[in-house]
Amino acid sequence: MKTQFVTDDHGKKIAVILPVKDYEKIMEKLDEIECVKAYDNAKARKQEFIPAEDVFKAVEQKRKQA
């Protein structure tokens, strides 16, 4: 990966220039990491699952009451 740095008047690095292909690879990897983190977070949460059939019954009961 060939990168170039943009510096300010004091020589401090303030930005990076890199080839588009490298940028796209980085963005793909970042997306993969975000997906893995979201999956891990979802797995770590204790969630109660309600069968769809029970949900439909509850919705129908609410409709009848309204």
PQR file of N, CA, C, O and H, with PARSE charges and radii, in Angstrom:
ATOM      1  N   MET A   1       0.852  -1.166   0.000 -0.4000 1.5000
ATOM      2  CA  MET A   1       0.000   0.000   0.000 -0.0000 2.0000
ATOM      3  C   MET A   1       0.899   1.230   0.000  0.5500 1.7000
ATOM      4  O   MET A   1       1.708   1.429   0.907 -0.5500 1.4000
ATOM      5  N   LYS A   2       0.746   2.034  -1.014 -0.4000 1.5000
ATOM      6  CA  LYS A   2       1.544   3.258  -1.115 -0.0000 2.0000
ATOM      7  C   LYS A   2       0.700   4.414  -0.602  0.5500 1.7000
ATOM      8  O   LYS A   2      -0.310   4.776  -1.206 -0.5500 1.4000
ATOM      9  H   LYS A   2       0.090   1.873  -1.751  0.4000 1.0000
ATOM     10  N   THR A   3       1.119   4.984   0.507 -0.4000 1.5000
ATOM     11  CA  THR A   3       0.373   6.099   1.078 -0.0000 2.0000
ATOM     12  C   THR A   3       1.206   7.367   1.035  0.5500 1.7000
ATOM     13  O   THR A   3       2.436   7.336   1.052 -0.5500 1.4000
ATOM     14  H   THR A   3       1.939   4.690   0.998  0.4000 1.0000
ATOM     15  N   GLN A   4       0.503   8.463   0.980 -0.4000 1.5000
ATOM     16  CA  GLN A   4       1.142   9.774   1.052 -0.0000 2.0000
ATOM     17  C   GLN A   4       0.467  10.525   2.190  0.5500 1.7000
ATOM     18  O   GLN A   4      -0.730  10.373   2.436 -0.5500 1.4000
ATOM     19  H   GLN A   4      -0.497   8.488   0.966  0.4000 1.0000
ATOM     20  N   PHE A   5       1.257  11.333   2.871 -0.4000 1.5000
ATOM     21  CA  PHE A   5       0.720  12.102   3.981 -0.0000 2.0000
ATOM     22  C   PHE A   5       0.657  13.576   3.627  0.5500 1.7000
ATOM     23  O   PHE A   5       1.543  14.113   2.961 -0.5500 1.4000
ATOM     24  H   PHE A   5       2.229  11.456   2.670  0.4000 1.0000
ATOM     25  N   VAL A   6      -0.396  14.212   4.079 -0.4000 1.5000
ATOM     26  CA  VAL A   6      -0.539  15.656   3.942 -0.0000 2.0000
ATOM     27  C   VAL A   6      -0.179  16.224   5.310  0.5500 1.7000
ATOM     28  O   VAL A   6      -0.666  15.756   6.340 -0.5500 1.4000
ATOM     29  H   VAL A   6      -1.115  13.776   4.620  0.4000 1.0000
ATOM     30  N   THR A   7       0.675  17.232   5.304 -0.4000 1.5000
ATOM     31  CA  THR A   7       1.099  17.819   6.571 -0.0000 2.0000
ATOM     32  C   THR A   7       0.706  19.286   6.643  0.5500 1.7000
ATOM     33  O   THR A   7       0.489  19.948   5.627 -0.5500 1.4000
ATOM     34  H   THR A   7       1.070  17.612   4.467  0.4000 1.0000
ATOM     35  N   ASP A   8       0.620  19.776   7.885 -0.4000 1.5000
ATOM     36  CA  ASP A   8       0.332  21.199   8.053 -0.0000 2.0000
ATOM     37  C   ASP A   8       1.643  21.986   8.010  0.5500 1.7000
ATOM     38  O   ASP A   8       2.699  21.421   7.726 -0.5500 1.4000
ATOM     39  H   ASP A   8       0.795  19.238   8.710  0.4000 1.0000
ATOM     40  N   ASP A   9       1.576  23.263   8.286 -0.4000 1.5000
ATOM     41  CA  ASP A   9       2.765  24.122   8.223 -0.0000 2.0000
ATOM     42  C   ASP A   9       3.830  23.733   9.239  0.5500 1.7000
ATOM     43  O   ASP A   9       4.987  24.129   9.100 -0.5500 1.4000
ATOM     44  H   ASP A   9       0.718  23.722   8.517  0.4000 1.0000
ATOM     45  N   HIS A  10       3.459  22.965  10.254 -0.4000 1.5000
ATOM     46  CA  HIS A  10       4.408  22.556  11.296 -0.0000 2.0000
ATOM     47  C   HIS A  10       4.930  21.139  11.072  0.5500 1.7000
ATOM     48  O   HIS A  10       5.686  20.617  11.893 -0.5500 1.4000
ATOM     49  H   HIS A  10       2.519  22.643  10.367  0.4000 1.0000
ATOM     50  N   GLY A  11       4.531  20.519   9.971 -0.4000 1.5000
ATOM     51  CA  GLY A  11       4.987  19.173   9.660 -0.0000 2.0000
ATOM     52  C   GLY A  11       4.155  18.071  10.302  0.5500 1.7000
ATOM     53  O   GLY A  11       4.501  16.893  10.209 -0.5500 1.4000
ATOM     54  H   GLY A  11       3.918  20.942   9.305  0.4000 1.0000
ATOM     55  N   LYS A  12       3.064  18.450  10.950 -0.4000 1.5000
ATOM     56  CA  LYS A  12       2.187  17.471  11.587 -0.0000 2.0000
ATOM     57  C   LYS A  12       1.305  16.821  10.519  0.5500 1.7000
ATOM     58  O   LYS A  12       0.694  17.509   9.701 -0.5500 1.4000
ATOM     59  H   LYS A  12       2.783  19.406  11.025  0.4000 1.0000
ATOM     60  N   LYS A  13       1.247  15.476  10.541 -0.4000 1.5000
ATOM     61  CA  LYS A  13       0.409  14.754   9.578 -0.0000 2.0000
ATOM     62  C   LYS A  13      -1.060  15.036   9.888  0.5500 1.7000
ATOM     63  O   LYS A  13      -1.515  14.862  11.018 -0.5500 1.4000
ATOM     64  H   LYS A  13       1.744  14.918  11.205  0.4000 1.0000
ATOM     65  N   ILE A  14      -1.792  15.476   8.860 -0.4000 1.5000
ATOM     66  CA  ILE A  14      -3.202  15.808   9.056 -0.0000 2.0000
ATOM     67  C   ILE A  14      -4.139  15.021   8.135  0.5500 1.7000
ATOM     68  O   ILE A  14      -5.354  15.044   8.329 -0.5500 1.4000
ATOM     69  H   ILE A  14      -1.422  15.617   7.942  0.4000 1.0000
ATOM     70  N   ALA A  15      -3.594  14.336   7.152 -0.4000 1.5000
ATOM     71  CA  ALA A  15      -4.429  13.561   6.228 -0.0000 2.0000
ATOM     72  C   ALA A  15      -3.567  12.520   5.525  0.5500 1.7000
ATOM     73  O   ALA A  15      -2.338  12.582   5.541 -0.5500 1.4000
ATOM     74  H   ALA A  15      -2.607  14.317   6.995  0.4000 1.0000
ATOM     75  N   VAL A  16      -4.253  11.560   4.908 -0.4000 1.5000
ATOM     76  CA  VAL A  16      -3.569  10.490   4.184 -0.0000 2.0000
ATOM     77  C   VAL A  16      -4.161  10.394   2.786  0.5500 1.7000
ATOM     78  O   VAL A  16      -5.372  10.520   2.601 -0.5500 1.4000
ATOM     79  H   VAL A  16      -5.251  11.509   4.894  0.4000 1.0000
ATOM     80  N   ILE A  17      -3.309  10.174   1.822 -0.4000 1.5000
ATOM     81  CA  ILE A  17      -3.743   9.930   0.446 -0.0000 2.0000
ATOM     82  C   ILE A  17      -3.329   8.502   0.115  0.5500 1.7000
ATOM     83  O   ILE A  17      -2.167   8.130   0.283 -0.5500 1.4000
ATOM     84  H   ILE A  17      -2.326  10.072   1.973  0.4000 1.0000
ATOM     85  N   LEU A  18      -4.288   7.702  -0.358 -0.4000 1.5000
ATOM     86  CA  LEU A  18      -3.964   6.339  -0.734 -0.0000 2.0000
ATOM     87  C   LEU A  18      -4.735   5.969  -1.982  0.5500 1.7000
ATOM     88  O   LEU A  18      -5.741   6.601  -2.304 -0.5500 1.4000
ATOM     89  H   LEU A  18      -5.231   8.004  -0.495  0.4000 1.0000
ATOM     90  N   PRO A  19      -4.268   4.944  -2.692 -0.5600 1.5000
ATOM     91  CA  PRO A  19      -4.949   4.531  -3.918  0.2800 2.0000
ATOM     92  C   PRO A  19      -6.394   4.104  -3.637  0.5500 1.7000
ATOM     93  O   PRO A  19      -6.699   3.578  -2.567 -0.5500 1.4000
ATOM     94  N   VAL A  20      -7.267   4.336  -4.608 -0.4000 1.5000
ATOM     95  CA  VAL A  20      -8.687   4.017  -4.461 -0.0000 2.0000
ATOM     96  C   VAL A  20      -8.877   2.534  -4.154  0.5500 1.7000
ATOM     97  O   VAL A  20      -9.703   2.186  -3.310 -0.5500 1.4000
ATOM     98  H   VAL A  20      -7.019   4.763  -5.477  0.4000 1.0000
ATOM     99  N   LYS A  21      -8.137   1.660  -4.815 -0.4000 1.5000
ATOM    100  CA  LYS A  21      -8.271   0.219  -4.571 -0.0000 2.0000
ATOM    101  C   LYS A  21      -7.973  -0.117  -3.114  0.5500 1.7000
ATOM    102  O   LYS A  21      -8.667  -0.934  -2.508 -0.5500 1.4000
ATOM    103  H   LYS A  21      -7.467   1.942  -5.501  0.4000 1.0000
ATOM    104  N   ASP A  22      -6.947   0.507  -2.556 -0.4000 1.5000
ATOM    105  CA  ASP A  22      -6.608   0.275  -1.149 -0.0000 2.0000
ATOM    106  C   ASP A  22      -7.720   0.798  -0.239  0.5500 1.7000
ATOM    107  O   ASP A  22      -8.079   0.151   0.745 -0.5500 1.4000
ATOM    108  H   ASP A  22      -6.383   1.170  -3.048  0.4000 1.0000
ATOM    109  N   TYR A  23      -8.254   1.958  -0.569 -0.4000 1.5000
ATOM    110  CA  TYR A  23      -9.361   2.528   0.203 -0.0000 2.0000
ATOM    111  C   TYR A  23     -10.561   1.582   0.182  0.5500 1.7000
ATOM    112  O   TYR A  23     -11.177   1.335   1.219 -0.5500 1.4000
ATOM    113  H   TYR A  23      -7.962   2.483  -1.368  0.4000 1.0000
ATOM    114  N   GLU A  24     -10.892   1.055  -0.993 -0.4000 1.5000
ATOM    115  CA  GLU A  24     -12.034   0.151  -1.118 -0.0000 2.0000
ATOM    116  C   GLU A  24     -11.820  -1.120  -0.306  0.5500 1.7000
ATOM    117  O   GLU A  24     -12.757  -1.612   0.323 -0.5500 1.4000
ATOM    118  H   GLU A  24     -10.392   1.255  -1.836  0.4000 1.0000
ATOM    119  N   LYS A  25     -10.598  -1.662  -0.310 -0.4000 1.5000
ATOM    120  CA  LYS A  25     -10.293  -2.849   0.492 -0.0000 2.0000
ATOM    121  C   LYS A  25     -10.474  -2.551   1.978  0.5500 1.7000
ATOM    122  O   LYS A  25     -11.038  -3.358   2.718 -0.5500 1.4000
ATOM    123  H   LYS A  25      -9.837  -1.262  -0.821  0.4000 1.0000
ATOM    124  N   ILE A  26      -9.997  -1.401   2.402 -0.4000 1.5000
ATOM    125  CA  ILE A  26     -10.134  -1.007   3.807 -0.0000 2.0000
ATOM    126  C   ILE A  26     -11.612  -0.893   4.181  0.5500 1.7000
ATOM    127  O   ILE A  26     -12.020  -1.350   5.248 -0.5500 1.4000
ATOM    128  H   ILE A  26      -9.539  -0.746   1.801  0.4000 1.0000
ATOM    129  N   MET A  27     -12.406  -0.288   3.312 -0.4000 1.5000
ATOM    130  CA  MET A  27     -13.831  -0.117   3.599 -0.0000 2.0000
ATOM    131  C   MET A  27     -14.550  -1.467   3.662  0.5500 1.7000
ATOM    132  O   MET A  27     -15.443  -1.649   4.489 -0.5500 1.4000
ATOM    133  H   MET A  27     -12.074   0.084   2.445  0.4000 1.0000
ATOM    134  N   GLU A  28     -14.172  -2.409   2.804 -0.4000 1.5000
ATOM    135  CA  GLU A  28     -14.758  -3.751   2.840 -0.0000 2.0000
ATOM    136  C   GLU A  28     -14.436  -4.439   4.158  0.5500 1.7000
ATOM    137  O   GLU A  28     -15.308  -5.041   4.785 -0.5500 1.4000
ATOM    138  H   GLU A  28     -13.445  -2.261   2.132  0.4000 1.0000
ATOM    139  N   LYS A  29     -13.176  -4.344   4.574 -0.4000 1.5000
ATOM    140  CA  LYS A  29     -12.759  -4.957   5.844 -0.0000 2.0000
ATOM    141  C   LYS A  29     -13.486  -4.313   7.015  0.5500 1.7000
ATOM    142  O   LYS A  29     -13.900  -5.005   7.946 -0.5500 1.4000
ATOM    143  H   LYS A  29     -12.468  -3.855   4.065  0.4000 1.0000
ATOM    144  N   LEU A  30     -13.641  -3.006   6.976 -0.4000 1.5000
ATOM    145  CA  LEU A  30     -14.349  -2.297   8.038 -0.0000 2.0000
ATOM    146  C   LEU A  30     -15.800  -2.771   8.115  0.5500 1.7000
ATOM    147  O   LEU A  30     -16.328  -2.978   9.208 -0.5500 1.4000
ATOM    148  H   LEU A  30     -13.304  -2.444   6.220  0.4000 1.0000
ATOM    149  N   ASP A  31     -16.436  -2.941   6.975 -0.4000 1.5000
ATOM    150  CA  ASP A  31     -17.813  -3.428   6.947 -0.0000 2.0000
ATOM    151  C   ASP A  31     -17.899  -4.828   7.550  0.5500 1.7000
ATOM    152  O   ASP A  31     -18.821  -5.123   8.312 -0.5500 1.4000
ATOM    153  H   ASP A  31     -16.008  -2.772   6.087  0.4000 1.0000
ATOM    154  N   GLU A  32     -16.939  -5.691   7.211 -0.4000 1.5000
ATOM    155  CA  GLU A  32     -16.909  -7.044   7.767 -0.0000 2.0000
ATOM    156  C   GLU A  32     -16.768  -6.993   9.286  0.5500 1.7000
ATOM    157  O   GLU A  32     -17.460  -7.714  10.004 -0.5500 1.4000
ATOM    158  H   GLU A  32     -16.190  -5.452   6.592  0.4000 1.0000
ATOM    159  N   ILE A  33     -15.876  -6.144   9.765 -0.4000 1.5000
ATOM    160  CA  ILE A  33     -15.655  -6.016  11.211 -0.0000 2.0000
ATOM    161  C   ILE A  33     -16.921  -5.525  11.901  0.5500 1.7000
ATOM    162  O   ILE A  33     -17.281  -6.031  12.964 -0.5500 1.4000
ATOM    163  H   ILE A  33     -15.313  -5.558   9.181  0.4000 1.0000
ATOM    164  N   GLU A  34     -17.598  -4.548  11.312 -0.4000 1.5000
ATOM    165  CA  GLU A  34     -18.834  -4.024  11.896 -0.0000 2.0000
ATOM    166  C   GLU A  34     -19.916  -5.098  11.943  0.5500 1.7000
ATOM    167  O   GLU A  34     -20.676  -5.174  12.909 -0.5500 1.4000
ATOM    168  H   GLU A  34     -17.306  -4.137  10.448  0.4000 1.0000
ATOM    169  N   CYS A  35     -19.989  -5.921  10.913 -0.4000 1.5000
ATOM    170  CA  CYS A  35     -20.973  -7.009  10.897 -0.0000 2.0000
ATOM    171  C   CYS A  35     -20.667  -8.035  11.990  0.5500 1.7000
ATOM    172  O   CYS A  35     -21.575  -8.505  12.676 -0.5500 1.4000
ATOM    173  H   CYS A  35     -19.372  -5.860  10.128  0.4000 1.0000
ATOM    174  N   VAL A  36     -19.409  -8.374  12.149 -0.4000 1.5000
ATOM    175  CA  VAL A  36     -19.011  -9.330  13.186 -0.0000 2.0000
ATOM    176  C   VAL A  36     -19.324  -8.765  14.568  0.5500 1.7000
ATOM    177  O   VAL A  36     -19.828  -9.482  15.433 -0.5500 1.4000
ATOM    178  H   VAL A  36     -18.671  -7.993  11.592  0.4000 1.0000
ATOM    179  N   LYS A  37     -19.026  -7.485  14.778 -0.4000 1.5000
ATOM    180  CA  LYS A  37     -19.323  -6.860  16.070 -0.0000 2.0000
ATOM    181  C   LYS A  37     -20.820  -6.853  16.347  0.5500 1.7000
ATOM    182  O   LYS A  37     -21.241  -7.129  17.471 -0.5500 1.4000
ATOM    183  H   LYS A  37     -18.617  -6.903  14.076  0.4000 1.0000
ATOM    184  N   ALA A  38     -21.626  -6.544  15.343 -0.4000 1.5000
ATOM    185  CA  ALA A  38     -23.081  -6.538  15.518 -0.0000 2.0000
ATOM    186  C   ALA A  38     -23.581  -7.941  15.853  0.5500 1.7000
ATOM    187  O   ALA A  38     -24.454  -8.106  16.705 -0.5500 1.4000
ATOM    188  H   ALA A  38     -21.284  -6.320  14.430  0.4000 1.0000
ATOM    189  N   TYR A  39     -23.031  -8.940  15.187 -0.4000 1.5000
ATOM    190  CA  TYR A  39     -23.403 -10.332  15.461 -0.0000 2.0000
ATOM    191  C   TYR A  39     -23.029 -10.708  16.887  0.5500 1.7000
ATOM    192  O   TYR A  39     -23.837 -11.284  17.615 -0.5500 1.4000
ATOM    193  H   TYR A  39     -22.322  -8.805  14.495  0.4000 1.0000
ATOM    194  N   ASP A  40     -21.804 -10.381  17.284 -0.4000 1.5000
ATOM    195  CA  ASP A  40     -21.347 -10.695  18.639 -0.0000 2.0000
ATOM    196  C   ASP A  40     -22.216 -10.009  19.689  0.5500 1.7000
ATOM    197  O   ASP A  40     -22.560 -10.618  20.702 -0.5500 1.4000
ATOM    198  H   ASP A  40     -21.148  -9.913  16.692  0.4000 1.0000
ATOM    199  N   ASN A  41     -22.572  -8.751  19.455 -0.4000 1.5000
ATOM    200  CA  ASN A  41     -23.430  -8.024  20.395 -0.0000 2.0000
ATOM    201  C   ASN A  41     -24.811  -8.669  20.492  0.5500 1.7000
ATOM    202  O   ASN A  41     -25.366  -8.798  21.583 -0.5500 1.4000
ATOM    203  H   ASN A  41     -22.293  -8.256  18.632  0.4000 1.0000
ATOM    204  N   ALA A  42     -25.352  -9.067  19.365 -0.4000 1.5000
ATOM    205  CA  ALA A  42     -26.671  -9.699  19.360 -0.0000 2.0000
ATOM    206  C   ALA A  42     -26.633 -11.036  20.096  0.5500 1.7000
ATOM    207  O   ALA A  42     -27.560 -11.360  20.840 -0.5500 1.4000
ATOM    208  H   ALA A  42     -24.901  -8.962  18.479  0.4000 1.0000
ATOM    209  N   LYS A  43     -25.580 -11.807  19.899 -0.4000 1.5000
ATOM    210  CA  LYS A  43     -25.450 -13.102  20.568 -0.0000 2.0000
ATOM    211  C   LYS A  43     -25.271 -12.940  22.071  0.5500 1.7000
ATOM    212  O   LYS A  43     -25.719 -13.787  22.844 -0.5500 1.4000
ATOM    213  H   LYS A  43     -24.827 -11.544  19.295  0.4000 1.0000
ATOM    214  N   ALA A  44     -24.620 -11.857  22.492 -0.4000 1.5000
ATOM    215  CA  ALA A  44     -24.336 -11.639  23.912 -0.0000 2.0000
ATOM    216  C   ALA A  44     -25.585 -11.233  24.690  0.5500 1.7000
ATOM    217  O   ALA A  44     -25.666 -11.469  25.895 -0.5500 1.4000
ATOM    218  H   ALA A  44     -24.256 -11.168  21.864  0.4000 1.0000
ATOM    219  N   ARG A  45     -26.556 -10.627  24.014 -0.4000 1.5000
ATOM    220  CA  ARG A  45     -27.778 -10.185  24.688 -0.0000 2.0000
ATOM    221  C   ARG A  45     -28.693 -11.368  24.965  0.5500 1.7000
ATOM    222  O   ARG A  45     -28.879 -12.249  24.124 -0.5500 1.4000
ATOM    223  H   ARG A  45     -26.491 -10.436  23.035  0.4000 1.0000
ATOM    224  N   LYS A  46     -29.247 -11.363  26.146 -0.4000 1.5000
ATOM    225  CA  LYS A  46     -30.250 -12.377  26.490 -0.0000 2.0000
ATOM    226  C   LYS A  46     -31.585 -11.883  25.950  0.5500 1.7000
ATOM    227  O   LYS A  46     -32.111 -10.868  26.405 -0.5500 1.4000
ATOM    228  H   LYS A  46     -29.096 -10.648  26.828  0.4000 1.0000
ATOM    229  N   GLN A  47     -32.118 -12.593  24.996 -0.4000 1.5000
ATOM    230  CA  GLN A  47     -33.376 -12.174  24.390 -0.0000 2.0000
ATOM    231  C   GLN A  47     -34.411 -13.280  24.532  0.5500 1.7000
ATOM    232  O   GLN A  47     -34.108 -14.468  24.424 -0.5500 1.4000
ATOM    233  H   GLN A  47     -31.690 -13.418  24.626  0.4000 1.0000
ATOM    234  N   GLU A  48     -35.627 -12.854  24.774 -0.4000 1.5000
ATOM    235  CA  GLU A  48     -36.731 -13.793  24.829 -0.0000 2.0000
ATOM    236  C   GLU A  48     -37.398 -13.797  23.455  0.5500 1.7000
ATOM    237  O   GLU A  48     -37.732 -12.745  22.912 -0.5500 1.4000
ATOM    238  H   GLU A  48     -35.874 -11.889  24.862  0.4000 1.0000
ATOM    239  N   PHE A  49     -37.581 -14.973  22.913 -0.4000 1.5000
ATOM    240  CA  PHE A  49     -38.203 -15.081  21.606 -0.0000 2.0000
ATOM    241  C   PHE A  49     -39.644 -15.540  21.761  0.5500 1.7000
ATOM    242  O   PHE A  49     -39.945 -16.449  22.534 -0.5500 1.4000
ATOM    243  H   PHE A  49     -37.309 -15.828  23.355  0.4000 1.0000
ATOM    244  N   ILE A  50     -40.510 -14.905  21.024 -0.4000 1.5000
ATOM    245  CA  ILE A  50     -41.932 -15.242  21.041 -0.0000 2.0000
ATOM    246  C   ILE A  50     -42.271 -15.816  19.668  0.5500 1.7000
ATOM    247  O   ILE A  50     -41.991 -15.192  18.644 -0.5500 1.4000
ATOM    248  H   ILE A  50     -40.266 -14.167  20.396  0.4000 1.0000
ATOM    249  N   PRO A  51     -42.864 -16.989  19.647 -0.5600 1.5000
ATOM    250  CA  PRO A  51     -43.219 -17.579  18.354  0.2800 2.0000
ATOM    251  C   PRO A  51     -44.143 -16.650  17.565  0.5500 1.7000
ATOM    252  O   PRO A  51     -45.001 -15.980  18.140 -0.5500 1.4000
ATOM    253  N   ALA A  52     -43.962 -16.618  16.264 -0.4000 1.5000
ATOM    254  CA  ALA A  52     -44.748 -15.739  15.395 -0.0000 2.0000
ATOM    255  C   ALA A  52     -46.241 -16.002  15.555  0.5500 1.7000
ATOM    256  O   ALA A  52     -47.046 -15.070  15.530 -0.5500 1.4000
ATOM    257  H   ALA A  52     -43.265 -17.162  15.797  0.4000 1.0000
ATOM    258  N   GLU A  53     -46.605 -17.251  15.716 -0.4000 1.5000
ATOM    259  CA  GLU A  53     -48.022 -17.602  15.872 -0.0000 2.0000
ATOM    260  C   GLU A  53     -48.626 -16.904  17.100  0.5500 1.7000
ATOM    261  O   GLU A  53     -49.757 -16.423  17.049 -0.5500 1.4000
ATOM    262  H   GLU A  53     -45.951 -18.007  15.736  0.4000 1.0000
ATOM    263  N   ASP A  54     -47.867 -16.852  18.200 -0.4000 1.5000
ATOM    264  CA  ASP A  54     -48.343 -16.175  19.410 -0.0000 2.0000
ATOM    265  C   ASP A  54     -48.482 -14.672  19.184  0.5500 1.7000
ATOM    266  O   ASP A  54     -49.419 -14.047  19.681 -0.5500 1.4000
ATOM    267  H   ASP A  54     -46.948 -17.243  18.242  0.4000 1.0000
ATOM    268  N   VAL A  55     -47.560 -14.106  18.441 -0.4000 1.5000
ATOM    269  CA  VAL A  55     -47.622 -12.671  18.142 -0.0000 2.0000
ATOM    270  C   VAL A  55     -48.862 -12.367  17.308  0.5500 1.7000
ATOM    271  O   VAL A  55     -49.573 -11.402  17.587 -0.5500 1.4000
ATOM    272  H   VAL A  55     -46.799 -14.613  18.037  0.4000 1.0000
ATOM    273  N   PHE A  56     -49.124 -13.176  16.295 -0.4000 1.5000
ATOM    274  CA  PHE A  56     -50.299 -12.961  15.451 -0.0000 2.0000
ATOM    275  C   PHE A  56     -51.590 -13.060  16.267  0.5500 1.7000
ATOM    276  O   PHE A  56     -52.519 -12.277  16.069 -0.5500 1.4000
ATOM    277  H   PHE A  56     -48.546 -13.960  16.068  0.4000 1.0000
ATOM    278  N   LYS A  57     -51.640 -14.029  17.184 -0.4000 1.5000
ATOM    279  CA  LYS A  57     -52.824 -14.171  18.038 -0.0000 2.0000
ATOM    280  C   LYS A  57     -53.018 -12.923  18.892  0.5500 1.7000
ATOM    281  O   LYS A  57     -54.140 -12.433  19.030 -0.5500 1.4000
ATOM    282  H   LYS A  57     -50.885 -14.666  17.345  0.4000 1.0000
ATOM    283  N   ALA A  58     -51.940 -12.408  19.463 -0.4000 1.5000
ATOM    284  CA  ALA A  58     -52.022 -11.214  20.310 -0.0000 2.0000
ATOM    285  C   ALA A  58     -52.486 -10.005  19.503  0.5500 1.7000
ATOM    286  O   ALA A  58     -53.290  -9.206  19.985 -0.5500 1.4000
ATOM    287  H   ALA A  58     -51.029 -12.806  19.351  0.4000 1.0000
ATOM    288  N   VAL A  59     -51.987  -9.871  18.289 -0.4000 1.5000
ATOM    289  CA  VAL A  59     -52.392  -8.756  17.427 -0.0000 2.0000
ATOM    290  C   VAL A  59     -53.876  -8.864  17.100  0.5500 1.7000
ATOM    291  O   VAL A  59     -54.596  -7.867  17.143 -0.5500 1.4000
ATOM    292  H   VAL A  59     -51.334 -10.520  17.898  0.4000 1.0000
ATOM    293  N   GLU A  60     -54.330 -10.056  16.777 -0.4000 1.5000
ATOM    294  CA  GLU A  60     -55.750 -10.254  16.456 -0.0000 2.0000
ATOM    295  C   GLU A  60     -56.628  -9.933  17.661  0.5500 1.7000
ATOM    296  O   GLU A  60     -57.694  -9.336  17.507 -0.5500 1.4000
ATOM    297  H   GLU A  60     -53.745 -10.866  16.742  0.4000 1.0000
ATOM    298  N   GLN A  61     -56.196 -10.321  18.848 -0.4000 1.5000
ATOM    299  CA  GLN A  61     -56.969 -10.019  20.055 -0.0000 2.0000
ATOM    300  C   GLN A  61     -57.056  -8.513  20.280  0.5500 1.7000
ATOM    301  O   GLN A  61     -58.113  -8.002  20.649 -0.5500 1.4000
ATOM    302  H   GLN A  61     -55.330 -10.805  18.973  0.4000 1.0000
ATOM    303  N   LYS A  62     -55.956  -7.802  20.061 -0.4000 1.5000
ATOM    304  CA  LYS A  62     -55.947  -6.339  20.223 -0.0000 2.0000
ATOM    305  C   LYS A  62     -56.882  -5.688  19.214  0.5500 1.7000
ATOM    306  O   LYS A  62     -57.576  -4.725  19.540 -0.5500 1.4000
ATOM    307  H   LYS A  62     -55.097  -8.217  19.761  0.4000 1.0000
ATOM    308  N   ARG A  63     -56.904  -6.204  17.997 -0.4000 1.5000
ATOM    309  CA  ARG A  63     -57.786  -5.656  16.959 -0.0000 2.0000
ATOM    310  C   ARG A  63     -59.248  -5.817  17.358  0.5500 1.7000
ATOM    311  O   ARG A  63     -60.060  -4.911  17.168 -0.5500 1.4000
ATOM    312  H   ARG A  63     -56.340  -6.986  17.731  0.4000 1.0000
ATOM    313  N   LYS A  64     -59.569  -6.975  17.908 -0.4000 1.5000
ATOM    314  CA  LYS A  64     -60.953  -7.249  18.301 -0.0000 2.0000
ATOM    315  C   LYS A  64     -61.382  -6.347  19.456  0.5500 1.7000
ATOM    316  O   LYS A  64     -62.555  -5.990  19.568 -0.5500 1.4000
ATOM    317  H   LYS A  64     -58.910  -7.711  18.062  0.4000 1.0000
ATOM    318  N   GLN A  65     -60.429  -5.979  20.313 -0.4000 1.5000
ATOM    319  CA  GLN A  65     -60.736  -5.123  21.459 -0.0000 2.0000
ATOM    320  C   GLN A  65     -60.911  -3.670  21.039  0.5500 1.7000
ATOM    321  O   GLN A  65     -61.610  -2.912  21.712 -0.5500 1.4000
ATOM    322  H   GLN A  65     -59.476  -6.269  20.222  0.4000 1.0000
ATOM    323  N   ALA A  66     -60.294  -3.280  19.949 -0.4000 1.5000
ATOM    324  CA  ALA A  66     -60.329  -1.868  19.522 -0.0000 2.0000
ATOM    325  C   ALA A  66     -61.599  -1.484  18.825  0.5500 1.7000
ATOM    326  O   ALA A  66     -61.756  -0.333  18.418 -0.5500 1.4000
ATOM    327  H   ALA A  66     -59.727  -3.895  19.402  0.4000 1.0000
TER
END
